[in-house]
Amino acid sequence: DGYFYQVVRQCRYSSKDLQGIEFIDSYVFNQAEYIRFNSTVGKFVGYTEHGVKNAEAWNKGPELAVELGELERYCKHNADLHYST
């Protein structure tokens, strides 16, 4: 009963070269991903009607600038930790 909301943030490391890092930020509601930011694509992409509307708005607003900075701040900053384990 109720609703389930989840945000999943991932850094995908394909090589030790920092150019091979991908940041993905997924938004899930009731087990269905409705919007995703992918640093390789460089913008939000919606997967449901609600997600498409959010993606259009977020790609024009400050949310996009925040997400674009996460690859550097969140993934590249922690790359040494990832490779040392």
NUSEVO-126810 format. One record per atom (N, C-alpha, C): residue in three letters; atom name; x, y, z; residue number from 1. Coordinates in nm, 3 decimals, m for minus. Layout:
BEGIN
{type=ALA&atom=CA&xx=X&yy=Y&zz=Z&seq=NUM} $
...
//
This chain:
BEGIN
{type=ASP&atom=N&xx=0.084&yy=m0.118&zz=0.000&seq=1} $
{type=ASP&atom=CA&xx=0.000&yy=0.000&zz=0.000&seq=1} $
{type=ASP&atom=C&xx=0.089&yy=0.124&zz=0.000&seq=1} $
{type=GLY&atom=N&xx=0.044&yy=0.227&zz=m0.065&seq=2} $
{type=GLY&atom=CA&xx=0.122&yy=0.349&zz=m0.072&seq=2} $
{type=GLY&atom=C&xx=0.202&yy=0.356&zz=m0.200&seq=2} $
{type=TYR&atom=N&xx=0.292&yy=0.449&zz=m0.203&seq=3} $
{type=TYR&atom=CA&xx=0.372&yy=0.473&zz=m0.322&seq=3} $
{type=TYR&atom=C&xx=0.520&yy=0.452&zz=m0.292&seq=3} $
{type=PHE&atom=N&xx=0.592&yy=0.417&zz=m0.395&seq=4} $
{type=PHE&atom=CA&xx=0.735&yy=0.391&zz=m0.383&seq=4} $
{type=PHE&atom=C&xx=0.811&yy=0.486&zz=m0.476&seq=4} $
{type=TYR&atom=N&xx=0.901&yy=0.565&zz=m0.419&seq=5} $
{type=TYR&atom=CA&xx=0.983&yy=0.659&zz=m0.496&seq=5} $
{type=TYR&atom=C&xx=1.129&yy=0.629&zz=m0.469&seq=5} $
{type=GLN&atom=N&xx=1.210&yy=0.627&zz=m0.573&seq=6} $
{type=GLN&atom=CA&xx=1.350&yy=0.592&zz=m0.558&seq=6} $
{type=GLN&atom=C&xx=1.434&yy=0.670&zz=m0.659&seq=6} $
{type=VAL&atom=N&xx=1.552&yy=0.713&zz=m0.616&seq=7} $
{type=VAL&atom=CA&xx=1.649&yy=0.774&zz=m0.705&seq=7} $
{type=VAL&atom=C&xx=1.774&yy=0.687&zz=m0.700&seq=7} $
{type=VAL&atom=N&xx=1.821&yy=0.644&zz=m0.816&seq=8} $
{type=VAL&atom=CA&xx=1.938&yy=0.558&zz=m0.826&seq=8} $
{type=VAL&atom=C&xx=2.047&yy=0.634&zz=m0.901&seq=8} $
{type=ARG&atom=N&xx=2.161&yy=0.654&zz=m0.834&seq=9} $
{type=ARG&atom=CA&xx=2.275&yy=0.724&zz=m0.894&seq=9} $
{type=ARG&atom=C&xx=2.386&yy=0.622&zz=m0.915&seq=9} $
{type=GLN&atom=N&xx=2.439&yy=0.619&zz=m1.036&seq=10} $
{type=GLN&atom=CA&xx=2.543&yy=0.523&zz=m1.069&seq=10} $
{type=GLN&atom=C&xx=2.659&yy=0.591&zz=m1.141&seq=10} $
{type=CYS&atom=N&xx=2.778&yy=0.543&zz=m1.111&seq=11} $
{type=CYS&atom=CA&xx=2.896&yy=0.578&zz=m1.189&seq=11} $
{type=CYS&atom=C&xx=2.942&yy=0.449&zz=m1.254&seq=11} $
{type=ARG&atom=N&xx=2.950&yy=0.448&zz=m1.384&seq=12} $
{type=ARG&atom=CA&xx=2.996&yy=0.330&zz=m1.456&seq=12} $
{type=ARG&atom=C&xx=3.138&yy=0.358&zz=m1.505&seq=12} $
{type=TYR&atom=N&xx=3.229&yy=0.276&zz=m1.458&seq=13} $
{type=TYR&atom=CA&xx=3.370&yy=0.292&zz=m1.491&seq=13} $
{type=TYR&atom=C&xx=3.408&yy=0.184&zz=m1.593&seq=13} $
{type=SER&atom=N&xx=3.444&yy=0.225&zz=m1.714&seq=14} $
{type=SER&atom=CA&xx=3.480&yy=0.127&zz=m1.817&seq=14} $
{type=SER&atom=C&xx=3.631&yy=0.111&zz=m1.830&seq=14} $
{type=SER&atom=N&xx=3.707&yy=0.205&zz=m1.777&seq=15} $
{type=SER&atom=CA&xx=3.852&yy=0.195&zz=m1.781&seq=15} $
{type=SER&atom=C&xx=3.911&yy=0.289&zz=m1.675&seq=15} $
{type=LYS&atom=N&xx=4.039&yy=0.278&zz=m1.650&seq=16} $
{type=LYS&atom=CA&xx=4.102&yy=0.368&zz=m1.553&seq=16} $
{type=LYS&atom=C&xx=4.118&yy=0.508&zz=m1.607&seq=16} $
{type=ASP&atom=N&xx=4.102&yy=0.523&zz=m1.736&seq=17} $
{type=ASP&atom=CA&xx=4.104&yy=0.655&zz=m1.799&seq=17} $
{type=ASP&atom=C&xx=3.978&yy=0.729&zz=m1.755&seq=17} $
{type=LEU&atom=N&xx=3.991&yy=0.847&zz=m1.699&seq=18} $
{type=LEU&atom=CA&xx=3.875&yy=0.921&zz=m1.649&seq=18} $
{type=LEU&atom=C&xx=3.777&yy=0.959&zz=m1.759&seq=18} $
{type=GLN&atom=N&xx=3.818&yy=0.945&zz=m1.885&seq=19} $
{type=GLN&atom=CA&xx=3.726&yy=0.973&zz=m1.996&seq=19} $
{type=GLN&atom=C&xx=3.623&yy=0.862&zz=m2.012&seq=19} $
{type=GLY&atom=N&xx=3.649&yy=0.745&zz=m1.953&seq=20} $
{type=GLY&atom=CA&xx=3.561&yy=0.630&zz=m1.967&seq=20} $
{type=GLY&atom=C&xx=3.459&yy=0.618&zz=m1.856&seq=20} $
{type=ILE&atom=N&xx=3.423&yy=0.728&zz=m1.792&seq=21} $
{type=ILE&atom=CA&xx=3.326&yy=0.725&zz=m1.682&seq=21} $
{type=ILE&atom=C&xx=3.193&yy=0.779&zz=m1.731&seq=21} $
{type=GLU&atom=N&xx=3.087&yy=0.712&zz=m1.688&seq=22} $
{type=GLU&atom=CA&xx=2.951&yy=0.753&zz=m1.724&seq=22} $
{type=GLU&atom=C&xx=2.870&yy=0.770&zz=m1.595&seq=22} $
{type=PHE&atom=N&xx=2.799&yy=0.880&zz=m1.583&seq=23} $
{type=PHE&atom=CA&xx=2.713&yy=0.905&zz=m1.467&seq=23} $
{type=PHE&atom=C&xx=2.568&yy=0.890&zz=m1.509&seq=23} $
{type=ILE&atom=N&xx=2.493&yy=0.812&zz=m1.433&seq=24} $
{type=ILE&atom=CA&xx=2.350&yy=0.790&zz=m1.462&seq=24} $
{type=ILE&atom=C&xx=2.271&yy=0.819&zz=m1.336&seq=24} $
{type=ASP&atom=N&xx=2.168&yy=0.899&zz=m1.351&seq=25} $
{type=ASP&atom=CA&xx=2.079&yy=0.936&zz=m1.240&seq=25} $
{type=ASP&atom=C&xx=1.937&yy=0.899&zz=m1.283&seq=25} $
{type=SER&atom=N&xx=1.881&yy=0.795&zz=m1.222&seq=26} $
{type=SER&atom=CA&xx=1.749&yy=0.743&zz=m1.260&seq=26} $
{type=SER&atom=C&xx=1.646&yy=0.774&zz=m1.153&seq=26} $
{type=TYR&atom=N&xx=1.528&yy=0.813&zz=m1.196&seq=27} $
{type=TYR&atom=CA&xx=1.416&yy=0.842&zz=m1.106&seq=27} $
{type=TYR&atom=C&xx=1.307&yy=0.738&zz=m1.131&seq=27} $
{type=VAL&atom=N&xx=1.268&yy=0.670&zz=m1.021&seq=28} $
{type=VAL&atom=CA&xx=1.176&yy=0.558&zz=m1.031&seq=28} $
{type=VAL&atom=C&xx=1.055&yy=0.586&zz=m0.943&seq=28} $
{type=PHE&atom=N&xx=0.937&yy=0.559&zz=m0.997&seq=29} $
{type=PHE&atom=CA&xx=0.814&yy=0.571&zz=m0.920&seq=29} $
{type=PHE&atom=C&xx=0.735&yy=0.443&zz=m0.939&seq=29} $
{type=ASN&atom=N&xx=0.701&yy=0.378&zz=m0.828&seq=30} $
{type=ASN&atom=CA&xx=0.629&yy=0.250&zz=m0.830&seq=30} $
{type=ASN&atom=C&xx=0.695&yy=0.149&zz=m0.923&seq=30} $
{type=GLN&atom=N&xx=0.824&yy=0.133&zz=m0.910&seq=31} $
{type=GLN&atom=CA&xx=0.906&yy=0.036&zz=m0.981&seq=31} $
{type=GLN&atom=C&xx=0.919&yy=0.062&zz=m1.131&seq=31} $
{type=ALA&atom=N&xx=0.879&yy=0.179&zz=m1.178&seq=32} $
{type=ALA&atom=CA&xx=0.892&yy=0.213&zz=m1.320&seq=32} $
{type=ALA&atom=C&xx=0.980&yy=0.337&zz=m1.333&seq=32} $
{type=GLU&atom=N&xx=1.090&yy=0.324&zz=m1.406&seq=33} $
{type=GLU&atom=CA&xx=1.176&yy=0.439&zz=m1.429&seq=33} $
{type=GLU&atom=C&xx=1.103&yy=0.536&zz=m1.521&seq=33} $
{type=TYR&atom=N&xx=1.090&yy=0.660&zz=m1.475&seq=34} $
{type=TYR&atom=CA&xx=1.017&yy=0.756&zz=m1.557&seq=34} $
{type=TYR&atom=C&xx=1.105&yy=0.864&zz=m1.617&seq=34} $
{type=ILE&atom=N&xx=1.224&yy=0.885&zz=m1.563&seq=35} $
{type=ILE&atom=CA&xx=1.316&yy=0.983&zz=m1.620&seq=35} $
{type=ILE&atom=C&xx=1.459&yy=0.944&zz=m1.583&seq=35} $
{type=ARG&atom=N&xx=1.554&yy=0.976&zz=m1.674&seq=36} $
{type=ARG&atom=CA&xx=1.695&yy=0.942&zz=m1.650&seq=36} $
{type=ARG&atom=C&xx=1.784&yy=1.051&zz=m1.708&seq=36} $
{type=PHE&atom=N&xx=1.889&yy=1.083&zz=m1.631&seq=37} $
{type=PHE&atom=CA&xx=1.996&yy=1.166&zz=m1.684&seq=37} $
{type=PHE&atom=C&xx=2.114&yy=1.074&zz=m1.709&seq=37} $
{type=ASN&atom=N&xx=2.174&yy=1.086&zz=m1.828&seq=38} $
{type=ASN&atom=CA&xx=2.292&yy=1.008&zz=m1.862&seq=38} $
{type=ASN&atom=C&xx=2.397&yy=1.106&zz=m1.911&seq=38} $
{type=SER&atom=N&xx=2.515&yy=1.105&zz=m1.849&seq=39} $
{type=SER&atom=CA&xx=2.618&yy=1.201&zz=m1.886&seq=39} $
{type=SER&atom=C&xx=2.667&yy=1.183&zz=m2.029&seq=39} $
{type=THR&atom=N&xx=2.656&yy=1.063&zz=m2.082&seq=40} $
{type=THR&atom=CA&xx=2.696&yy=1.039&zz=m2.221&seq=40} $
{type=THR&atom=C&xx=2.599&yy=1.109&zz=m2.316&seq=40} $
{type=VAL&atom=N&xx=2.472&yy=1.105&zz=m2.285&seq=41} $
{type=VAL&atom=CA&xx=2.370&yy=1.172&zz=m2.365&seq=41} $
{type=VAL&atom=C&xx=2.374&yy=1.323&zz=m2.338&seq=41} $
{type=GLY&atom=N&xx=2.400&yy=1.360&zz=m2.212&seq=42} $
{type=GLY&atom=CA&xx=2.412&yy=1.500&zz=m2.175&seq=42} $
{type=GLY&atom=C&xx=2.281&yy=1.571&zz=m2.146&seq=42} $
{type=LYS&atom=N&xx=2.175&yy=1.494&zz=m2.125&seq=43} $
{type=LYS&atom=CA&xx=2.046&yy=1.555&zz=m2.093&seq=43} $
{type=LYS&atom=C&xx=1.955&yy=1.452&zz=m2.028&seq=43} $
{type=PHE&atom=N&xx=1.840&yy=1.500&zz=m1.979&seq=44} $
{type=PHE&atom=CA&xx=1.738&yy=1.412&zz=m1.923&seq=44} $
{type=PHE&atom=C&xx=1.656&yy=1.352&zz=m2.037&seq=44} $
{type=VAL&atom=N&xx=1.616&yy=1.226&zz=m2.019&seq=45} $
{type=VAL&atom=CA&xx=1.529&yy=1.159&zz=m2.114&seq=45} $
{type=VAL&atom=C&xx=1.412&yy=1.100&zz=m2.035&seq=45} $
{type=GLY&atom=N&xx=1.290&yy=1.125&zz=m2.082&seq=46} $
{type=GLY&atom=CA&xx=1.172&yy=1.074&zz=m2.015&seq=46} $
{type=GLY&atom=C&xx=1.124&yy=0.944&zz=m2.078&seq=46} $
{type=TYR&atom=N&xx=1.072&yy=0.856&zz=m1.994&seq=47} $
{type=TYR&atom=CA&xx=1.024&yy=0.725&zz=m2.042&seq=47} $
{type=TYR&atom=C&xx=0.873&yy=0.707&zz=m2.026&seq=47} $
{type=THR&atom=N&xx=0.809&yy=0.798&zz=m1.958&seq=48} $
{type=THR&atom=CA&xx=0.664&yy=0.796&zz=m1.943&seq=48} $
{type=THR&atom=C&xx=0.613&yy=0.935&zz=m1.981&seq=48} $
{type=GLU&atom=N&xx=0.484&yy=0.951&zz=m1.988&seq=49} $
{type=GLU&atom=CA&xx=0.427&yy=1.082&zz=m2.021&seq=49} $
{type=GLU&atom=C&xx=0.473&yy=1.187&zz=m1.919&seq=49} $
{type=HIS&atom=N&xx=0.467&yy=1.152&zz=m1.793&seq=50} $
{type=HIS&atom=CA&xx=0.513&yy=1.242&zz=m1.686&seq=50} $
{type=HIS&atom=C&xx=0.663&yy=1.267&zz=m1.699&seq=50} $
{type=GLY&atom=N&xx=0.740&yy=1.164&zz=m1.727&seq=51} $
{type=GLY&atom=CA&xx=0.884&yy=1.176&zz=m1.741&seq=51} $
{type=GLY&atom=C&xx=0.925&yy=1.264&zz=m1.858&seq=51} $
{type=VAL&atom=N&xx=0.855&yy=1.253&zz=m1.969&seq=52} $
{type=VAL&atom=CA&xx=0.885&yy=1.335&zz=m2.087&seq=52} $
{type=VAL&atom=C&xx=0.862&yy=1.483&zz=m2.055&seq=52} $
{type=LYS&atom=N&xx=0.752&yy=1.512&zz=m1.985&seq=53} $
{type=LYS&atom=CA&xx=0.724&yy=1.652&zz=m1.947&seq=53} $
{type=LYS&atom=C&xx=0.830&yy=1.705&zz=m1.851&seq=53} $
{type=ASN&atom=N&xx=0.870&yy=1.623&zz=m1.754&seq=54} $
{type=ASN&atom=CA&xx=0.977&yy=1.664&zz=m1.662&seq=54} $
{type=ASN&atom=C&xx=1.108&yy=1.683&zz=m1.736&seq=54} $
{type=ALA&atom=N&xx=1.141&yy=1.593&zz=m1.827&seq=55} $
{type=ALA&atom=CA&xx=1.267&yy=1.602&zz=m1.901&seq=55} $
{type=ALA&atom=C&xx=1.273&yy=1.732&zz=m1.980&seq=55} $
{type=GLU&atom=N&xx=1.164&yy=1.768&zz=m2.045&seq=56} $
{type=GLU&atom=CA&xx=1.161&yy=1.894&zz=m2.120&seq=56} $
{type=GLU&atom=C&xx=1.187&yy=2.013&zz=m2.030&seq=56} $
{type=ALA&atom=N&xx=1.123&yy=2.014&zz=m1.914&seq=57} $
{type=ALA&atom=CA&xx=1.140&yy=2.126&zz=m1.821&seq=57} $
{type=ALA&atom=C&xx=1.280&yy=2.126&zz=m1.758&seq=57} $
{type=TRP&atom=N&xx=1.327&yy=2.010&zz=m1.715&seq=58} $
{type=TRP&atom=CA&xx=1.457&yy=2.001&zz=m1.647&seq=58} $
{type=TRP&atom=C&xx=1.573&yy=2.030&zz=m1.743&seq=58} $
{type=ASN&atom=N&xx=1.558&yy=1.997&zz=m1.870&seq=59} $
{type=ASN&atom=CA&xx=1.663&yy=2.025&zz=m1.967&seq=59} $
{type=ASN&atom=C&xx=1.675&yy=2.175&zz=m1.997&seq=59} $
{type=LYS&atom=N&xx=1.572&yy=2.251&zz=m1.963&seq=60} $
{type=LYS&atom=CA&xx=1.575&yy=2.397&zz=m1.983&seq=60} $
{type=LYS&atom=C&xx=1.607&yy=2.472&zz=m1.855&seq=60} $
{type=GLY&atom=N&xx=1.608&yy=2.403&zz=m1.742&seq=61} $
{type=GLY&atom=CA&xx=1.624&yy=2.470&zz=m1.613&seq=61} $
{type=GLY&atom=C&xx=1.758&yy=2.442&zz=m1.548&seq=61} $
{type=PRO&atom=N&xx=1.772&yy=2.483&zz=m1.423&seq=62} $
{type=PRO&atom=CA&xx=1.898&yy=2.467&zz=m1.350&seq=62} $
{type=PRO&atom=C&xx=1.931&yy=2.320&zz=m1.317&seq=62} $
{type=GLU&atom=N&xx=1.832&yy=2.233&zz=m1.326&seq=63} $
{type=GLU&atom=CA&xx=1.855&yy=2.091&zz=m1.296&seq=63} $
{type=GLU&atom=C&xx=1.961&yy=2.031&zz=m1.389&seq=63} $
{type=LEU&atom=N&xx=1.961&yy=2.074&zz=m1.516&seq=64} $
{type=LEU&atom=CA&xx=2.057&yy=2.019&zz=m1.612&seq=64} $
{type=LEU&atom=C&xx=2.200&yy=2.057&zz=m1.575&seq=64} $
{type=ALA&atom=N&xx=2.222&yy=2.181&zz=m1.536&seq=65} $
{type=ALA&atom=CA&xx=2.356&yy=2.225&zz=m1.498&seq=65} $
{type=ALA&atom=C&xx=2.406&yy=2.147&zz=m1.377&seq=65} $
{type=VAL&atom=N&xx=2.319&yy=2.120&zz=m1.283&seq=66} $
{type=VAL&atom=CA&xx=2.356&yy=2.042&zz=m1.165&seq=66} $
{type=VAL&atom=C&xx=2.399&yy=1.903&zz=m1.206&seq=66} $
{type=GLU&atom=N&xx=2.321&yy=1.838&zz=m1.290&seq=67} $
{type=GLU&atom=CA&xx=2.353&yy=1.701&zz=m1.333&seq=67} $
{type=GLU&atom=C&xx=2.482&yy=1.697&zz=m1.414&seq=67} $
{type=LEU&atom=N&xx=2.505&yy=1.794&zz=m1.499&seq=68} $
{type=LEU&atom=CA&xx=2.627&yy=1.797&zz=m1.579&seq=68} $
{type=LEU&atom=C&xx=2.751&yy=1.805&zz=m1.491&seq=68} $
{type=GLY&atom=N&xx=2.740&yy=1.869&zz=m1.375&seq=69} $
{type=GLY&atom=CA&xx=2.852&yy=1.879&zz=m1.282&seq=69} $
{type=GLY&atom=C&xx=2.875&yy=1.754&zz=m1.199&seq=69} $
{type=GLU&atom=N&xx=2.776&yy=1.665&zz=m1.193&seq=70} $
{type=GLU&atom=CA&xx=2.787&yy=1.546&zz=m1.107&seq=70} $
{type=GLU&atom=C&xx=2.892&yy=1.447&zz=m1.157&seq=70} $
{type=LEU&atom=N&xx=2.914&yy=1.439&zz=m1.286&seq=71} $
{type=LEU&atom=CA&xx=3.017&yy=1.349&zz=m1.338&seq=71} $
{type=LEU&atom=C&xx=3.151&yy=1.384&zz=m1.276&seq=71} $
{type=GLU&atom=N&xx=3.182&yy=1.511&zz=m1.273&seq=72} $
{type=GLU&atom=CA&xx=3.309&yy=1.558&zz=m1.217&seq=72} $
{type=GLU&atom=C&xx=3.309&yy=1.546&zz=m1.064&seq=72} $
{type=ARG&atom=N&xx=3.203&yy=1.596&zz=m1.000&seq=73} $
{type=ARG&atom=CA&xx=3.198&yy=1.602&zz=m0.855&seq=73} $
{type=ARG&atom=C&xx=3.180&yy=1.464&zz=m0.790&seq=73} $
{type=TYR&atom=N&xx=3.094&yy=1.383&zz=m0.845&seq=74} $
{type=TYR&atom=CA&xx=3.054&yy=1.258&zz=m0.782&seq=74} $
{type=TYR&atom=C&xx=3.135&yy=1.139&zz=m0.833&seq=74} $
{type=CYS&atom=N&xx=3.151&yy=1.126&zz=m0.963&seq=75} $
{type=CYS&atom=CA&xx=3.217&yy=1.009&zz=m1.020&seq=75} $
{type=CYS&atom=C&xx=3.369&yy=1.022&zz=m1.026&seq=75} $
{type=LYS&atom=N&xx=3.417&yy=1.127&zz=m1.089&seq=76} $
{type=LYS&atom=CA&xx=3.561&yy=1.141&zz=m1.105&seq=76} $
{type=LYS&atom=C&xx=3.629&yy=1.161&zz=m0.970&seq=76} $
{type=HIS&atom=N&xx=3.561&yy=1.228&zz=m0.879&seq=77} $
{type=HIS&atom=CA&xx=3.616&yy=1.250&zz=m0.746&seq=77} $
{type=HIS&atom=C&xx=3.639&yy=1.118&zz=m0.672&seq=77} $
{type=ASN&atom=N&xx=3.550&yy=1.021&zz=m0.695&seq=78} $
{type=ASN&atom=CA&xx=3.557&yy=0.893&zz=m0.625&seq=78} $
{type=ASN&atom=C&xx=3.621&yy=0.782&zz=m0.708&seq=78} $
{type=ALA&atom=N&xx=3.675&yy=0.814&zz=m0.823&seq=79} $
{type=ALA&atom=CA&xx=3.733&yy=0.711&zz=m0.910&seq=79} $
{type=ALA&atom=C&xx=3.847&yy=0.636&zz=m0.843&seq=79} $
{type=ASP&atom=N&xx=3.933&yy=0.706&zz=m0.771&seq=80} $
{type=ASP&atom=CA&xx=4.044&yy=0.639&zz=m0.701&seq=80} $
{type=ASP&atom=C&xx=3.994&yy=0.537&zz=m0.601&seq=80} $
{type=LEU&atom=N&xx=3.885&yy=0.568&zz=m0.530&seq=81} $
{type=LEU&atom=CA&xx=3.827&yy=0.473&zz=m0.435&seq=81} $
{type=LEU&atom=C&xx=3.775&yy=0.350&zz=m0.507&seq=81} $
{type=HIS&atom=N&xx=3.711&yy=0.373&zz=m0.622&seq=82} $
{type=HIS&atom=CA&xx=3.656&yy=0.261&zz=m0.699&seq=82} $
{type=HIS&atom=C&xx=3.767&yy=0.167&zz=m0.746&seq=82} $
{type=TYR&atom=N&xx=3.873&yy=0.223&zz=m0.800&seq=83} $
{type=TYR&atom=CA&xx=3.981&yy=0.140&zz=m0.855&seq=83} $
{type=TYR&atom=C&xx=4.069&yy=0.077&zz=m0.747&seq=83} $
{type=SER&atom=N&xx=4.068&yy=0.131&zz=m0.626&seq=84} $
{type=SER&atom=CA&xx=4.152&yy=0.075&zz=m0.520&seq=84} $
{type=SER&atom=C&xx=4.085&yy=m0.045&zz=m0.451&seq=84} $
{type=THR&atom=N&xx=3.956&yy=m0.064&zz=m0.472&seq=85} $
{type=THR&atom=CA&xx=3.886&yy=m0.177&zz=m0.408&seq=85} $
{type=THR&atom=C&xx=3.873&yy=m0.295&zz=m0.499&seq=85} $
//
